[in-house]
Amino acid sequence: MNGGVFEKGELKNRLQTALSFMLKTGASIPLRVMPLWLEAIGAGIFMALQLDKRPGLRERLAEIDGKVFLFDAKDIKKRFYLHIKDGDILLIPHIAVAPDVTMTGAFDVLFELLLGSVDPDTVFFSRRLEITGDTAAAVHFKNILAAG
């Protein structure tokens, strides 16, 4: 910070750090009662920050363009869809098509998976993450997240 003004990118980094901390350390209680539309807005902002932070991720998403991933956080009884479209991740609460892949686990596991801060193979083989559907798309998405 310089004279009360944030350096370029500093505010975004601070917001992302604060959001990540809040989501990891206690967001499960508010998320249980939060309306889906509000969740979608917050999660959309978070995903945009992740894509900005990891530019290689956006390019690689083209490899799975059109795929729909359902993330089912059993512990907070919430589901959300990631639709990969035009190098972007659209996070939406409902979609009219069946997902290509369903990933089920606790909120913190799914969140860390999206952050790329947990090894997808480790959480899968430790049975903290269940994957059903198009296995090839799931493995490809996992590799994109891990490399991002």
Beta strands, then each sheet from edge to edge (+ up, - down):
strand 1: 68-73
strand 2: 78-85
strand 3: 88-92
strand 4: 101-105
strand 5: 129-133
sheet 1: 3+ 2- 1+ 4+ 5-
end
